[in-house]
Amino acid sequence: GIVLVAAMSFIPYVDWAAHLGGMIAGFVLGAVCFSFKIRSWFFMVIWFVVGVGSTMALYSAGMAYMYNDVEIKEEGDREIKEE
């Protein structure tokens, strides 16, 4: 699965960063979902807290980046490539 997704990241018009972000989000949310399968109560709580904390931190960092560092282009604006 991971190798196939990584290979598809090199297809034109497919952004590799979206695949990387999806993989990281999958690992983090997997930690939350599967933490309840752990038999040891101590490790279950640890992995749950790590998963939820990582999810909140990554979501907050993504939103902060989108609202502060990404510039919106107007629809009428077009970039002219000079050769």
N, C-alpha and C positions, 0 to 999 in steps of 0.2 A: 503494500500500500504506500509506504513512505517513498520508496524508490520510484514508483509509478507517478506519484504526484510531483516529485522532484524532477522527473524527466519531462513532465508536461509543463513545467515552469519555463522551459526554454522555447515553447511554441510562440511564434510572433503574436503580439497583442495580448499576451497573458503576463500578468505582473507576478514576479517571483515573490515579492514582498507580501502579497496577499496569501500565498500558499504558506510562507513562513509564519505569518501571523495566525493563520488557521491551525497550523501544527502546534504552536505554542499555546493557543487557547484550548485546543483539544487536550493537551497534557495537563493543563491547570484545572480544567473542568473535570477531567478524568480523576484527578486527585480528590476532588470534592465528592464525586459520585461514588467512587469505589472505596472511599475511606470507611464507609459503613460495613464493608465486607471484612475488615480487619478484626481479628478476634480479640486482640489486646486492647482494652479500653484506653490505655494511655496513648498508644500509637494511633488509634483511631481519632482521638481528639487532636493530636498533633497534626496529622495529615489533613484533617478537616480545616483546622485553623490556617495551615499553610496554603491550602487550596483557595479558601475564601479570601484570605489576605492577598494572595497573588492575583486573584481575579479582580479584586477592588483596585489594587495598585496599577495593574495593566490597563484596566478600563479608564481610570483617572488620568493616567499618563497619555493614553490615546486621545481622550477628549481635550485635555489641555493642549496637546500638539495641534489638533484640528482647529481649535478656536483661536490659538495664539500665533501659530506659525504658517498656516496655509492661507494663501491669498486666493481670493475668488476672482476669476476672470469673467468679464461681462460677455454676453453672447455675441455682441457685435465685434468684439475685439478678436483680431486674428494675428497670429504671429507670421511675419514675413521672413522667410529664410533667404539670406543673402548669400549668393554663391560667388 
